[in-house]
């Protein structure tokens, strides 16, 4: 058997486990590398003139087909509105926050989670003194001090950590984290995590509407949706799906908003309809949900991203808003 030409560490520093399927990965990359080259050429032409970055059908299509790694940080900052927000609030805000006194309890919580953040990543798993951990610590402390209502909660370490791996900039990571927490995913993070709780119920309702047989199966076997989907929402699929697939999802998340999360969830679920419907008890169903993220289809990120805009069918923002309002009202009544 020929030896794989791929390293045991990917381009973002994540170590590939002993069970990593190099053969499947090589097959995927043989198809994906030409796609990357083609997308890189198209984006290079677009980025010659920064004024070309305007919201519209062309850029939306480009975002959905993937942002090349060399342009991702700049494009995310623009697409999310982080660039404009930084200009409005002041370019020195992050540095000023670092120089302020931070809450000792929050600082302690962050320090506890640092070794748990991406333990399979060579940039984060070295020692307490490694620069990437120090950068992550500073970003999380600055944000917790900046937004005391949210402070620090688990999940933010994974998000900020992946932002650092992509942007290679503390300051850019801080602004993107701020946009995610306060604008794209309001109320996801904080003491009550109200936004996550509501959106998991929204997903359950969307499954009932779009995949009723699966919804009945989950209900009949008594599997609560939070048990299998909470990590999907809190970590935005980091530590759940292959990293390149996660970054492709975030390309769209920064441009189109939280609706993308539901499209990904529905695609993961509907793609495995047969395996989910053959489960006969709570345990096997929970295991089947856990294995959704390990399916080979999630590795083929280009096809997977194409599917998230086809498999779930129409998903208007108005539908999600309506379901959120309905579920929030019901929760407050009970």
Secondary structure as UniProt FT lines:
FT   TURN            11..12
FT   STRAND          14..15
FT   TURN            18..19
FT   HELIX           22..47
FT   HELIX           50..52
FT   HELIX           57..65
FT   TURN            69..71
FT   HELIX           72..80
FT   HELIX           82..89
FT   TURN            91..92
FT   HELIX           93..98
FT   HELIX           104..114
FT   TURN            115..120
FT   TURN            122..124
FT   TURN            128..129
FT   HELIX           131..146
FT   TURN            148..150
FT   TURN            154..155
FT   HELIX           156..167
FT   HELIX           170..179
FT   HELIX           180..184
FT   TURN            186..187
FT   HELIX           194..210
FT   HELIX           212..220
FT   TURN            221..222
FT   HELIX           225..234
FT   TURN            235..240
FT   HELIX           243..256
FT   HELIX           259..270
FT   TURN            271..272
FT   HELIX           273..277
FT   HELIX           282..291
FT   HELIX           292..294
FT   HELIX           296..299
FT   HELIX           301..308
FT   TURN            309..312
FT   HELIX           317..333
//
